[in-house]
């Protein structure tokens, strides 16, 4: 059980970003492409778990002073460091080599991800602002991996939305750490000494606005189906609900936990997925005839 926890399987939910390119290109039911994307997802899970283990090894002393992270298998002393290091190398070898065997562009993306995350564990996480940019880059590389594995087109507007959404999530994590650790925050992570609640809150506001604008522009200009504009309310609610989790529930340190345990947020995400699936793959918007009675047609060039 400890070895499974060491892999952080709950965080594999982040790797679902790999499927974004295939879904929004309306190629989800192209079995060869779906197989390539599933392989990319699996290899990203192995590679990301290998990186998580390296991070746990490097942070073992700091994690032992953290109220939550001290229960991780390495920090708690339940798994020896040498054993964990061997497992990490095996996972990274399979993930990187396997990705090159699937598709060379995919291999380059996963190799870049592994290299970037190792640099993060060694240095970048100690650098203010660069630390959240690196976390966001990890999400973006997941999306790029899906496109690299299949060669499908991925809208730059959707990529831009992914960048801002990733920054939004990363800043939420930093704010939660600042709240949870209080005066000892700098002892756990040196970059936290450069942050303040006011500074993070301002960046969160910018990231939130940019996410909404970039997603809205993507739906207005979508090359597949412009009826995606009807999914904007779900995105708005999801972002605002996550803000509620950050500011009122003082959470947000683990976005995968928030998604799985906050029912309103989970429902909003599921409804967004269903709406996107109906619009993209069935070409129908059940509520559009009703809206058409009260709104003017949207003309776009």
N, C-alpha and C positions, 0 to 999 in steps of 0.2 A: 504493500500500500504506500509506503514511504517513497519507493522508487517511482510510482505513478504520480504522486504529489510533486516529486522533484521535476517532472516533465511539465507541470502546470497545464494539464489538459483543459482547464476552464478557459485559458487564454487562447486556445486554438480557435475559439469563436472569432477572433480577430482575423484569422486566415480566410474566413469566408469572403473577405474583400477580393480574394482571387477570382471569384465568380462574377464580379461586377461587369467586367468587359464583355463576357459571353452573354450575360443576361440582357444588358442594354443594347447589345448588337442584334438581339432577337435570334440568337443562334443556340439557345439553351438545349434544344432538342436535336441538334446535329450531333449524333452519337460520337463520331470521331473527335470532334472539338470538345465535347463534354468529357470524354475520357482523358484528353490532354489536360484539361482544367482540373479534373479530379486528381490527376497525378501531381500537378503543380501544387494543389492544396495539401496533399499528403507530404510532399517533399518540403513544403514550407513549414508544416507542423514539426517535422523532424529537425529541420534547421533551427527554427525558433526555439525549440526545447533545448537544443544543444547550446544556444546562446544564453538562455535563461540559467542553465547550470553554471556556465562560466561566470555570469554575473553574481550568482549566489556564492560561488567560491571566492571571488574577489571582494565581496561585500560581507563575508561571514562575520567579521568582528563588529561591523556597524549593525548588522541585522540582529545580533544578540542583544543589542540595546534598544531595539525597536519593539513597541508593544504588540505588534502583529507579526512582523517578519521573524521574530525570534523563534516562532514555532515551525519555521521551515526545516526540512529534514537535515540539511547541512548545518545550519545555525544551531539546531537543537542537539547536534552530535549523533544523530541516528544513522547517518550515512557518512562514511569516511571521505575526506576530501579527495584522496587518490582514486578511490572507486568512482566518485562523481566525475572526476576529470576524464577518466577512461571512457565512461559512458558518453560524456559530452563530445569527445573526439570521434567516437563511433557514429553518433547521430549526425554530426557535421559532415563527416566523410560520406555517409550514405546520402544525405540531403544534397550536398553540392555536386558530387559525382553523378548521382542519379538525375539531377536537373539538367546537366549537360547532355546526358544520354537521351532525355526526352526532347530537348530542343536547345540549341546553343544559346539563343537569346534568353531563354529561361535560366540557363546556367549562369549567365552573366549577371542577371538580376539577383538571383539568390546568393551568388558569391558576393555581390556588392552589399546586399543586406547583411550577410554574416560579418564582412569586414567592417561595415559601418557600426554595427552593434557591438563588436569587440572594441572598436575605438571609443564608443560611448561608455562601455564599462570601465575602460582604462583611463579616459581623459575627458570626453565631451560632457559627461554627466556632471562634471564639476564646473562647467562653464555656463554662466547665466545666459538665458535665451537660447544659446546653441543647444542646450539640453532638451528643451521642448521641441526645437526644430528637428532634432535627430529622432525623437520619438515619433513625430509626425511623418518624417521621411520613411520610417518603417511601415506605416500604413500605406503610404503612396506606393512603395515598392511592391506591396502585396497586390495592389490593383494593376500595376505595370506587369507583374509576373503573369497575371491571367491573360493579358493581351500578348505578352511575349510568347507564351506557350502555344497560343492558337493563331496568332497573326491577325486577329479581328480588329476592326477599327474601334477606337475609344475616343470619345469626344474630349477635346481639351477643356471644355467647360466643366465636364464631369470630373476630370482630373483636378481642376482648380478647386472644385467643391470638396473633393477628397482631402486636398491639402489643408483647407481652412477647417473642415470638420475634424481632421486629425489634430490640428493645433488646439482646437476647442477642447478636445478630450485630454490632450497632454497638459494643458493649463489647469484643467479640473483636477488632474492627478496631483499637480504641484500644490494647488491651493489646499487640497485635503491633507497633504503631508505637512504643510505649514501649520494648519489647524491642529492636526493630531499630535505633532511633536512639540509645538509651542516653543519654549525657550531652548529646547535641545535640538531644534531642527538643524542648525548648522553643524552640530556634532555628527548627525547621521549623514547629511549630504551638504558639502560645503557651498554648493550653488544656492542653497536655500537662504543663506545669510544675505544674499543680494536681492532677494524677493521680499515684497511686502504684500499685504492683502490688497491695498489700493492699486499697486502696480499690476498684480495679476488680474484684478477685477477689470481694469481698463483694457487689458489685452483680451480677456474673455469676451468683453463687449464687442471689440473689433472683430474677433474671430467669429462670433455668433452672427453679426451683421453680414460679414463677408460670405459665410456659409449660405445664408438665406438668399443673398443676391446672386451668388454664382449658381446655386441650384435652380433658382427661378430663371436665370438666363439660359441655363441648359435646357429647361423644359420649353421655353419660348422658341429656342432655336434647334430643338431636337431633330436630328436627321431621320429618326425612326418613326416617332409619333408625337405630335405636339399636344395631344390630349394629356400628356404627362403633367401639364399645368394643374390638373385637378388633384395631383398628389401633393401639392405644396402645403395644404392644411395639415397633413399628417407630419410632414417635416417640421413645420412650425411648432406643432404641439410636442413632438418628440424633443426638440431642442429646448423648449420652455420647460418641459417636464424634467429634463436633465439639469437645467439651471436650478429648478426647485430642489432637486436632490443635492446639488452642490451647496446651495446657500441656506436652505431651510433644514435639510436633514444632515448637513455637514458631512456629506459623503462624496463619492466621485473618485475615490482613490483607485478603485478597480471597476472600470466601465463594464467588463463582462459580468461582474457580480450585480451591478445596478440593472443591467438588462435582464438578467435571469430572475431577479428577486423583486423588482419593482413592477407590479402588474400593469399599471397604466402605461408605463413606458414600453413594456413588452407588447401590449395590445396595440399601441400606436405603430410600433415597428412592424408587427404582423399585418396590420391593416394597410400600411404603406407597401409592403411586399405584395399583398394580394391585389391592391389597386394597380401597381406597376405590371404585375403579371397579366391581369385582365386587359389593360390598355395595350400593352406591347404584343401580347400573343393572341388575344381574341379580337383586338381592334375595336373594342366596344367600351363605352363609358355609360353604365346603366343610368346614372343620374343626369347625363348631358341633356336629354330632351326636356327635363324639368327646368334646368338652368337656362336653357335657350329661350324659354318663355319670358325670362326676366332680365336677360343680359344681351348686349349687342355682340355680334360675332367679332372675334378677335382676328384682325387682319395683320399678318406678319409678312415681311419681305425677306 
